[in-house]
């Protein structure tokens, strides 16, 4: 199975306040995200993390990523460029991308984009629990920021069903 999630922001204390996340501290937040992730993702599944993984020392981030089930692929977000591609791979990502990934009819990006082709769906993060700007068509944009998906990776089946509902 293929899954998508963005904006985990492991170890990022300010994100709790910024996004009004229901956690007392980063330890509680990290544990909850790991629990939710592992409740749906199996070791043989693939998860596309659409950016803004987390903060802290490389060893700390690596330990968190290693605790997550599945084969992990990273599309770097604005907070992920301080770490190089090879380091992200050492942390536990099989592949690392910079701007976008095209997966069948899905255009995966960190930030929502207007450059969506006909019959294409933009799956993105970055905006967390903020409303999608009105310049974007809600029919072909799906946010998978963990703040709006209950900190749980979203399956490709659910993404495809969501596109049919709109």
Backbone as ProteinMPNN parsed JSONL, in Angstrom:
{"seq_chain_A": "XXXXXXXXXXXXXXXXXXXXXXXXXXXXXXXXXXXXXXXXXXXXXXXXXXXXXXXXXXXXXXXXXXXXXXXXXXXXXXXXXXXXXXXXXXXXXXXXXXXXXXXXXXXXXXXXXXXXXXXXXXXXXXXXXXXXXXXXXXXXXXXXXXXXXXXXXXXXXXXXXXXXXX", "coords_chain_A": {"N_chain_A": [[0.852, -1.186, 0.0], [0.381, 2.291, -0.573], [1.095, 5.345, 1.039], [0.539, 8.744, 2.249], [1.819, 11.654, 3.852], [2.454, 14.738, 5.584], [4.417, 17.312, 7.181], [5.169, 16.46, 9.846], [6.931, 17.465, 11.745], [8.625, 16.593, 13.877], [9.957, 16.887, 17.167], [9.613, 19.663, 17.266], [8.869, 22.184, 19.108], [7.529, 24.715, 18.908], [5.616, 24.29, 16.933], [3.493, 23.086, 18.107], [2.118, 25.093, 19.454], [1.756, 26.91, 17.309], [0.1, 25.528, 15.475], [-1.892, 24.783, 17.101], [-1.76, 22.222, 18.234], [-2.784, 19.334, 20.046], [-1.024, 18.702, 22.315], [1.094, 18.307, 25.204], [3.831, 18.516, 25.114], [6.816, 18.02, 23.051], [7.67, 15.352, 23.235], [5.329, 13.922, 23.842], [3.868, 14.545, 21.524], [5.535, 13.448, 19.473], [5.451, 10.686, 20.14], [2.714, 10.164, 19.779], [2.346, 10.679, 17.022], [4.018, 8.698, 15.92], [2.72, 6.411, 16.882], [0.187, 6.639, 15.588], [1.004, 6.586, 12.88], [2.218, 3.999, 12.724], [-0.008, 2.492, 13.23], [-1.376, 2.167, 10.887], [0.45, 1.822, 8.769], [2.334, -0.73, 7.33], [5.355, -2.754, 7.396], [6.023, -3.372, 4.756], [4.807, -1.436, 3.263], [4.768, 1.738, 1.461], [5.627, 5.035, 2.218], [5.105, 8.313, 1.349], [6.58, 11.061, 2.425], [5.741, 14.306, 2.569], [7.34, 16.481, 3.262], [8.905, 18.675, 5.744], [9.923, 17.23, 8.08], [11.244, 17.059, 10.706], [12.938, 18.368, 13.646], [16.095, 18.855, 15.345], [18.989, 17.013, 16.565], [20.844, 15.017, 14.253], [21.041, 12.296, 14.996], [18.879, 12.051, 16.743], [16.662, 12.562, 15.073], [17.004, 10.492, 13.264], [16.541, 8.255, 14.913], [13.818, 8.589, 15.457], [12.712, 8.371, 12.844], [13.482, 5.784, 12.196], [11.805, 4.41, 13.88], [9.415, 4.365, 12.629], [7.12, 2.54, 10.682], [7.433, 0.999, 7.419], [8.577, 1.764, 4.041], [10.23, 4.626, 3.432], [9.879, 7.652, 1.66], [11.116, 10.796, 0.841], [9.976, 14.02, 0.098], [11.398, 16.933, 0.103], [10.583, 19.542, 2.369], [10.202, 23.064, 3.173], [11.556, 23.264, 5.616], [13.417, 21.276, 5.511], [15.772, 21.546, 4.102], [18.153, 22.135, 5.33], [19.486, 19.909, 5.826], [21.365, 17.607, 3.985], [20.844, 15.533, 1.005], [22.137, 12.974, 1.144], [22.428, 12.691, 3.905], [19.75, 12.63, 4.717], [19.119, 10.194, 3.61], [20.747, 8.533, 5.154], [19.435, 8.878, 7.551], [17.14, 7.48, 7.088], [15.489, 7.536, 4.828], [14.578, 6.201, 1.707], [14.574, 7.357, -0.806], [15.067, 10.726, -1.906], [13.6, 13.751, -2.733], [13.425, 16.979, -4.367], [11.568, 19.039, -5.404], [9.11, 18.055, -6.62], [7.059, 15.133, -7.118], [5.849, 12.886, -9.437], [3.262, 10.696, -9.535], [1.561, 8.5, -11.11], [-1.573, 9.839, -11.583], [-1.163, 11.705, -9.661], [0.243, 14.631, -8.379], [2.746, 15.262, -6.392], [3.672, 17.545, -3.967], [5.371, 19.833, -1.727], [4.435, 22.399, -1.037], [1.251, 23.727, -1.884], [0.36, 23.827, -5.35], [-0.336, 25.705, -8.335], [0.21, 24.653, -10.727], [-1.094, 22.339, -11.883], [-1.831, 19.634, -13.848], [-4.292, 18.683, -16.368], [-6.719, 16.391, -15.253], [-5.132, 15.754, -13.094], [-4.115, 15.465, -9.686], [-3.167, 17.458, -7.002], [-1.338, 16.609, -4.31], [-0.413, 17.627, -1.179], [1.372, 19.407, 1.474], [2.385, 21.585, 3.969], [0.576, 23.828, 4.533], [-0.615, 23.123, 6.843], [-3.142, 23.282, 9.204], [-4.416, 25.417, 8.138], [-6.688, 27.268, 6.023], [-7.064, 26.415, 2.542], [-5.789, 28.519, 0.062], [-7.905, 30.635, -1.867], [-7.238, 30.794, -4.556], [-6.623, 28.29, -5.411], [-8.007, 25.311, -6.793], [-10.227, 23.428, -5.084], [-11.087, 20.985, -5.906], [-9.022, 19.615, -7.084], [-6.938, 19.528, -5.277], [-5.405, 18.217, -2.461], [-4.805, 18.235, 0.904], [-2.385, 16.815, 3.006], [-1.247, 17.412, 5.403], [-0.222, 16.588, 8.624], [-1.749, 17.68, 10.628], [-4.356, 17.876, 9.68], [-5.123, 15.329, 9.065], [-5.415, 13.732, 11.238], [-2.876, 13.063, 12.19], [-2.12, 10.794, 10.882], [-0.916, 8.73, 8.305], [-2.25, 8.895, 4.969], [-3.944, 6.713, 2.856], [-3.397, 5.739, -0.58], [-5.678, 4.78, -1.714], [-7.706, 6.063, -0.259], [-7.103, 8.696, -1.005], [-7.667, 8.582, -3.776], [-10.401, 8.022, -3.607], [-11.297, 10.356, -2.387], [-10.932, 12.193, -4.41], [-12.907, 11.466, -6.163], [-15.183, 12.096, -4.801], [-15.383, 14.853, -4.78]], "CA_chain_A": [[0.0, 0.0, 0.0], [1.085, 3.576, -0.62], [0.532, 6.348, 1.945], [1.057, 10.109, 2.165], [1.694, 12.51, 5.037], [3.381, 15.881, 5.569], [4.478, 18.22, 8.329], [5.233, 15.822, 11.159], [7.633, 18.421, 12.616], [9.111, 15.947, 15.099], [10.814, 17.685, 18.067], [9.434, 21.097, 17.036], [7.991, 22.688, 20.16], [6.689, 25.844, 18.49], [4.519, 23.865, 16.058], [2.364, 22.744, 18.988], [1.386, 26.349, 19.651], [1.427, 27.488, 16.007], [-1.018, 24.807, 14.855], [-2.821, 24.401, 18.164], [-1.74, 20.769, 18.371], [-3.255, 18.989, 21.395], [0.015, 17.99, 23.052], [1.764, 19.071, 26.26], [5.238, 18.708, 24.755], [7.22, 17.308, 21.832], [7.715, 13.902, 23.473], [3.96, 13.424, 23.693], [3.528, 14.678, 20.109], [6.302, 12.456, 18.712], [4.913, 9.349, 20.424], [1.391, 10.056, 19.178], [2.502, 10.569, 15.565], [4.584, 7.369, 15.654], [1.647, 5.448, 17.141], [-0.803, 6.75, 14.522], [1.674, 6.11, 11.663], [2.4, 2.548, 12.776], [-1.315, 1.83, 13.31], [-1.864, 1.881, 9.526], [1.541, 1.483, 7.842], [3.061, -1.99, 7.567], [6.766, -2.685, 6.971], [6.132, -3.491, 3.292], [4.156, -0.276, 2.643], [5.598, 2.891, 1.104], [5.07, 6.305, 2.671], [5.676, 9.536, 0.793], [6.532, 12.161, 3.388], [5.79, 15.489, 1.71], [8.14, 17.574, 3.786], [8.949, 19.173, 7.119], [10.028, 16.014, 8.886], [11.471, 17.312, 12.12], [14.056, 19.176, 14.106], [16.957, 18.215, 16.333], [20.243, 16.407, 16.121], [20.672, 13.956, 13.247], [20.818, 11.019, 15.691], [17.512, 12.078, 17.288], [15.725, 12.437, 13.957], [17.179, 9.13, 12.738], [15.875, 7.333, 15.831], [12.381, 8.746, 15.228], [12.369, 7.83, 11.52], [13.644, 4.33, 12.271], [10.696, 3.831, 14.64], [8.23, 4.393, 11.769], [6.993, 1.421, 9.743], [7.349, 1.241, 5.987], [9.652, 2.303, 3.21], [9.944, 6.063, 3.469], [10.398, 8.502, 0.588], [10.977, 12.19, 1.27], [9.963, 15.201, -0.767], [11.805, 17.911, 1.12], [9.82, 20.758, 2.606], [11.031, 24.249, 3.427], [12.386, 23.073, 6.807], [14.264, 20.085, 5.336], [16.927, 21.801, 3.242], [19.377, 22.298, 6.122], [20.101, 18.576, 5.803], [21.594, 17.166, 2.614], [20.199, 14.316, 0.516], [22.786, 11.775, 1.688], [22.119, 12.594, 5.332], [18.37, 12.157, 4.821], [19.149, 8.754, 3.328], [21.309, 7.898, 6.356], [18.387, 8.966, 8.566], [16.199, 6.388, 6.854], [14.661, 7.689, 3.628], [15.137, 5.465, 0.572], [14.75, 8.331, -1.883], [14.852, 12.105, -1.461], [13.306, 14.63, -3.865], [13.515, 18.398, -4.048], [10.426, 19.905, -5.725], [7.857, 17.364, -6.889], [7.059, 13.732, -7.531], [4.631, 12.539, -10.182], [2.914, 9.305, -9.264], [0.336, 8.332, -11.9], [-2.292, 11.11, -11.75], [-0.912, 12.529, -8.48], [1.378, 15.545, -8.36], [3.106, 15.422, -4.989], [4.491, 18.721, -3.696], [5.276, 20.251, -0.33], [3.565, 23.573, -1.036], [0.264, 23.587, -2.954], [0.774, 24.458, -6.6], [-1.352, 25.929, -9.368], [0.679, 23.957, -11.934], [-1.692, 21.007, -11.873], [-2.303, 19.282, -15.182], [-5.657, 18.161, -16.517], [-6.879, 15.066, -14.644], [-4.076, 15.556, -12.113], [-4.454, 15.889, -8.33], [-2.027, 17.923, -6.221], [-1.314, 16.178, -2.915], [0.577, 18.555, -0.625], [1.342, 19.721, 2.9], [2.842, 22.963, 4.201], [-0.368, 24.799, 5.093], [-1.091, 22.576, 8.118], [-4.596, 23.35, 9.379], [-4.901, 26.694, 7.589], [-7.498, 27.028, 4.822], [-6.43, 26.498, 1.227], [-6.018, 29.806, -0.592], [-8.991, 30.554, -2.85], [-6.719, 30.686, -5.929], [-6.495, 26.871, -5.729], [-9.247, 24.578, -6.982], [-10.32, 22.377, -4.062], [-11.405, 19.718, -6.56], [-7.804, 18.893, -7.466], [-5.909, 19.764, -4.258], [-5.667, 17.487, -1.222], [-3.787, 18.483, 1.922], [-2.107, 15.689, 3.9], [-0.546, 17.867, 6.61], [-0.699, 15.693, 9.687], [-2.733, 18.408, 11.432], [-5.711, 17.701, 9.142], [-5.382, 13.905, 8.815], [-5.275, 13.093, 12.557], [-1.492, 12.6, 12.364], [-2.102, 9.433, 10.338], [-0.731, 8.688, 6.851], [-3.461, 8.68, 4.188], [-3.687, 5.733, 1.792], [-3.677, 6.136, -1.955], [-7.086, 4.434, -1.957], [-8.5, 7.167, 0.281], [-6.854, 9.864, -1.865], [-8.433, 8.38, -5.007], [-11.821, 8.147, -3.271], [-11.555, 11.76, -2.104], [-10.998, 12.91, -5.687], [-14.178, 11.11, -6.789], [-16.245, 12.714, -4.017], [-15.464, 16.311, -4.992]], "C_chain_A": [[0.895, 1.246, 0.0], [0.329, 4.57, 0.27], [1.214, 7.691, 1.74], [0.84, 10.832, 3.492], [2.694, 13.652, 4.879], [3.383, 16.548, 6.942], [4.435, 17.537, 9.69], [5.927, 16.733, 12.179], [8.05, 17.785, 13.945], [10.037, 16.906, 15.854], [10.65, 19.201, 17.917], [8.399, 21.643, 18.024], [7.049, 23.786, 19.712], [5.507, 25.43, 17.621], [3.279, 23.51, 16.873], [1.481, 23.981, 19.188], [0.884, 26.904, 18.317], [0.189, 26.852, 15.387], [-2.056, 24.343, 15.87], [-2.922, 22.877, 18.276], [-2.035, 20.404, 19.829], [-2.245, 18.214, 22.247], [0.659, 18.901, 24.093], [3.195, 19.423, 25.877], [5.575, 17.867, 23.525], [7.308, 15.801, 22.039], [6.34, 13.277, 23.276], [3.545, 13.45, 22.218], [4.236, 13.605, 19.274], [5.721, 11.057, 18.892], [3.559, 9.141, 19.748], [1.491, 9.875, 17.66], [3.039, 9.191, 15.186], [3.505, 6.297, 15.816], [0.618, 5.45, 16.014], [-0.24, 6.211, 13.195], [1.698, 4.586, 11.646], [1.088, 1.789, 12.897], [-1.858, 1.485, 11.926], [-0.768, 1.387, 8.58], [2.229, 0.189, 8.279], [4.484, -1.849, 7.015], [6.925, -2.706, 5.455], [5.479, -2.328, 2.55], [5.167, 0.815, 2.324], [4.886, 4.159, 1.542], [5.843, 7.44, 2.016], [5.476, 10.632, 1.834], [6.759, 13.435, 2.589], [6.361, 16.706, 2.43], [7.876, 18.007, 5.21], [8.868, 18.017, 8.116], [10.175, 16.33, 10.364], [12.734, 18.089, 12.384], [14.911, 18.365, 15.083], [18.22, 17.67, 15.72], [19.926, 15.251, 15.174], [20.335, 12.63, 13.926], [19.384, 10.935, 16.232], [16.481, 11.857, 16.183], [15.794, 11.025, 13.379], [16.443, 8.11, 13.612], [14.35, 7.391, 15.639], [11.964, 8.093, 13.91], [12.481, 6.306, 11.52], [12.501, 3.663, 13.021], [9.397, 3.775, 13.824], [8.236, 3.217, 10.797], [7.066, 1.916, 8.298], [8.635, 1.727, 5.352], [9.336, 3.773, 3.025], [10.66, 6.815, 2.346], [10.104, 9.94, 0.98], [10.966, 13.154, 0.091], [10.23, 16.355, 0.199], [10.898, 19.137, 1.152], [10.761, 21.895, 2.943], [11.924, 24.106, 4.649], [13.404, 21.939, 6.656], [15.552, 20.331, 4.559], [18.223, 22.06, 4.002], [20.165, 20.993, 6.156], [20.211, 18.128, 4.355], [20.933, 15.836, 2.292], [20.817, 13.066, 1.143], [22.499, 11.592, 3.17], [20.684, 12.126, 5.531], [18.303, 10.654, 4.541], [19.718, 7.983, 4.513], [20.281, 7.872, 7.483], [17.336, 7.883, 8.349], [15.274, 6.528, 5.671], [15.34, 7.008, 2.45], [15.454, 6.38, -0.595], [14.437, 9.711, -1.323], [14.691, 12.985, -2.697], [13.26, 16.076, -3.406], [12.211, 19.167, -4.25], [9.1, 19.171, -5.885], [8.117, 15.902, -7.234], [5.761, 13.523, -8.294], [4.424, 11.041, -10.025], [1.546, 9.06, -9.904], [-0.339, 9.694, -12.081], [-2.062, 12.069, -10.574], [0.351, 13.355, -8.654], [1.664, 15.838, -6.894], [4.035, 16.616, -4.843], [4.443, 19.003, -2.193], [4.267, 21.393, -0.213], [2.519, 23.386, -2.136], [0.678, 24.374, -4.191], [-0.414, 24.65, -7.54], [-1.014, 25.159, -10.642], [0.211, 22.507, -11.951], [-2.259, 20.733, -13.253], [-3.741, 18.784, -15.177], [-5.687, 16.727, -15.99], [-5.787, 14.734, -13.636], [-4.543, 16.105, -10.759], [-3.169, 16.284, -7.625], [-2.216, 17.487, -4.769], [-0.152, 16.926, -2.278], [0.459, 18.643, 0.89], [1.51, 21.213, 3.079], [1.844, 23.875, 4.892], [-0.952, 24.34, 6.432], [-2.608, 22.639, 8.18], [-5.171, 24.698, 8.948], [-5.724, 26.41, 6.332], [-6.682, 27.177, 3.536], [-6.79, 27.833, 0.594], [-7.045, 29.639, -1.712], [-8.503, 30.481, -4.301], [-6.569, 29.231, -6.38], [-7.875, 26.237, -5.848], [-9.277, 23.41, -5.992], [-10.611, 21.009, -4.673], [-10.141, 18.929, -6.921], [-6.625, 19.197, -6.534], [-6.3, 19.058, -2.966], [-4.494, 17.7, -0.271], [-3.639, 17.257, 2.823], [-1.208, 16.117, 5.065], [-1.099, 17.062, 7.774], [-1.738, 16.368, 10.575], [-4.168, 18.199, 10.951], [-6.055, 16.242, 8.836], [-5.198, 13.083, 10.103], [-3.919, 12.418, 12.71], [-1.274, 11.191, 11.815], [-1.887, 9.475, 8.834], [-2.016, 8.274, 6.132], [-3.137, 7.743, 3.023], [-4.037, 6.293, 0.423], [-5.13, 5.811, -2.321], [-7.982, 5.564, -1.463], [-8.333, 8.433, -0.564], [-7.695, 9.75, -3.142], [-9.935, 8.491, -4.75], [-12.197, 9.597, -3.005], [-11.706, 12.547, -3.411], [-12.309, 12.621, -6.407], [-15.348, 11.811, -6.112], [-16.454, 14.183, -4.363], [-16.194, 16.657, -6.266]], "O_chain_A": [[2.015, 1.23, 0.512], [-0.901, 4.628, 0.258], [2.292, 7.785, 1.155], [-0.177, 10.649, 4.161], [3.663, 13.54, 4.128], [2.469, 16.365, 7.746], [3.732, 17.996, 10.591], [5.543, 16.76, 13.349], [7.85, 18.371, 15.009], [10.806, 17.645, 15.24], [11.494, 19.95, 18.409], [7.195, 21.561, 17.781], [5.88, 23.789, 20.099], [4.501, 26.137, 17.573], [2.153, 23.619, 16.386], [0.256, 23.907, 19.1], [-0.27, 27.317, 18.205], [-0.668, 27.548, 14.84], [-2.981, 23.604, 15.535], [-4.013, 22.319, 18.397], [-1.584, 21.094, 20.743], [-2.584, 17.185, 22.831], [0.759, 20.112, 23.894], [3.714, 20.473, 26.255], [4.746, 17.108, 23.024], [7.044, 15.04, 21.108], [6.202, 12.24, 22.628], [2.945, 12.497, 21.721], [3.602, 12.932, 18.461], [5.524, 10.33, 17.919], [3.29, 8.069, 19.207], [0.81, 9.028, 17.082], [2.561, 8.583, 14.228], [3.391, 5.39, 14.991], [0.218, 4.388, 15.536], [-0.92, 5.475, 12.478], [1.257, 3.958, 10.683], [1.057, 0.575, 12.693], [-2.71, 0.606, 11.801], [-1.051, 0.602, 7.675], [2.645, 0.037, 9.428], [4.771, -0.924, 6.256], [7.868, -2.118, 4.926], [5.588, -2.244, 1.327], [6.281, 0.818, 2.848], [3.698, 4.342, 1.278], [7.067, 7.519, 2.113], [4.355, 11.071, 2.09], [7.824, 13.631, 2.004], [5.904, 17.83, 2.22], [6.821, 17.759, 5.794], [7.905, 17.859, 8.865], [9.346, 15.928, 11.18], [13.493, 18.421, 11.474], [14.489, 17.319, 15.576], [18.489, 17.837, 14.53], [18.887, 14.601, 15.282], [19.438, 11.917, 13.476], [18.756, 9.877, 16.182], [15.548, 11.069, 16.337], [14.768, 10.434, 13.044], [15.795, 7.202, 13.092], [13.679, 6.359, 15.657], [10.983, 7.352, 13.863], [11.661, 5.621, 10.909], [12.247, 2.475, 12.825], [8.401, 3.207, 14.273], [9.253, 2.938, 10.163], [6.801, 3.081, 8.003], [9.619, 2.05, 6.017], [8.273, 4.12, 2.509], [11.857, 6.645, 2.114], [8.993, 10.269, 1.396], [11.827, 13.107, -0.787], [9.375, 16.702, 1.014], [10.507, 19.684, 0.12], [11.977, 21.711, 2.994], [12.961, 24.765, 4.721], [14.171, 21.673, 7.581], [16.345, 19.407, 4.379], [19.282, 22.191, 3.388], [21.354, 20.976, 6.473], [19.258, 18.255, 3.586], [20.516, 15.103, 3.188], [20.092, 12.193, 1.622], [22.343, 10.465, 3.639], [20.419, 11.312, 6.417], [17.522, 9.933, 5.163], [19.23, 6.903, 4.843], [20.264, 6.936, 8.283], [16.712, 7.419, 9.303], [14.356, 5.723, 5.513], [16.531, 7.206, 2.214], [16.46, 6.211, -1.284], [13.647, 9.852, -0.389], [15.533, 12.971, -3.595], [13.08, 16.366, -2.223], [11.786, 19.885, -3.345], [8.08, 19.607, -5.351], [9.227, 15.503, -7.587], [4.695, 13.939, -7.84], [5.299, 10.234, -10.342], [0.509, 9.371, -9.318], [0.251, 10.603, -12.665], [-2.693, 13.123, -10.5], [1.4, 12.833, -9.031], [0.921, 16.567, -6.238], [5.064, 16.695, -5.514], [3.586, 18.481, -1.479], [3.357, 21.347, 0.616], [2.864, 22.929, -3.226], [1.271, 25.448, -4.09], [-1.364, 23.867, -7.539], [-1.853, 25.028, -11.533], [1.014, 21.576, -12.025], [-3.068, 21.504, -13.767], [-4.321, 18.504, -14.128], [-4.775, 15.944, -16.257], [-5.541, 13.562, -13.353], [-5.278, 17.091, -10.702], [-2.191, 15.536, -7.643], [-3.136, 17.938, -4.088], [0.972, 16.868, -2.776], [-0.424, 18.043, 1.503], [0.847, 22.008, 2.411], [2.238, 24.639, 5.773], [-1.696, 25.08, 7.075], [-3.288, 22.106, 7.303], [-6.276, 25.069, 9.346], [-5.481, 25.415, 5.648], [-5.738, 27.964, 3.466], [-7.954, 28.232, 0.589], [-7.052, 28.629, -2.416], [-9.284, 30.138, -5.189], [-6.409, 28.957, -7.57], [-8.795, 26.578, -5.104], [-8.442, 22.509, -6.065], [-10.403, 19.984, -4.024], [-10.192, 17.706, -7.048], [-5.466, 19.133, -6.944], [-7.392, 19.271, -2.44], [-3.348, 17.388, -0.593], [-4.624, 16.727, 3.336], [-0.496, 15.295, 5.643], [-2.31, 16.878, 7.89], [-2.534, 15.68, 11.215], [-5.103, 18.331, 11.74], [-7.167, 15.952, 8.393], [-4.869, 11.898, 10.056], [-3.818, 11.336, 13.288], [-0.355, 10.487, 12.234], [-2.608, 10.191, 8.139], [-2.767, 7.424, 6.61], [-2.169, 7.961, 2.294], [-4.861, 7.198, 0.29], [-5.733, 6.497, -3.147], [-8.909, 5.977, -2.161], [-9.3, 9.154, -0.808], [-8.356, 10.709, -3.54], [-10.666, 9.005, -5.597], [-13.296, 10.026, -3.356], [-12.523, 13.464, -3.494], [-12.776, 13.451, -7.186], [-16.369, 12.089, -6.741], [-17.566, 14.7, -4.255], [-16.348, 17.835, -6.59]]}, "name": "protein", "num_of_chains": 1, "seq": "XXXXXXXXXXXXXXXXXXXXXXXXXXXXXXXXXXXXXXXXXXXXXXXXXXXXXXXXXXXXXXXXXXXXXXXXXXXXXXXXXXXXXXXXXXXXXXXXXXXXXXXXXXXXXXXXXXXXXXXXXXXXXXXXXXXXXXXXXXXXXXXXXXXXXXXXXXXXXXXXXXXXXX"}
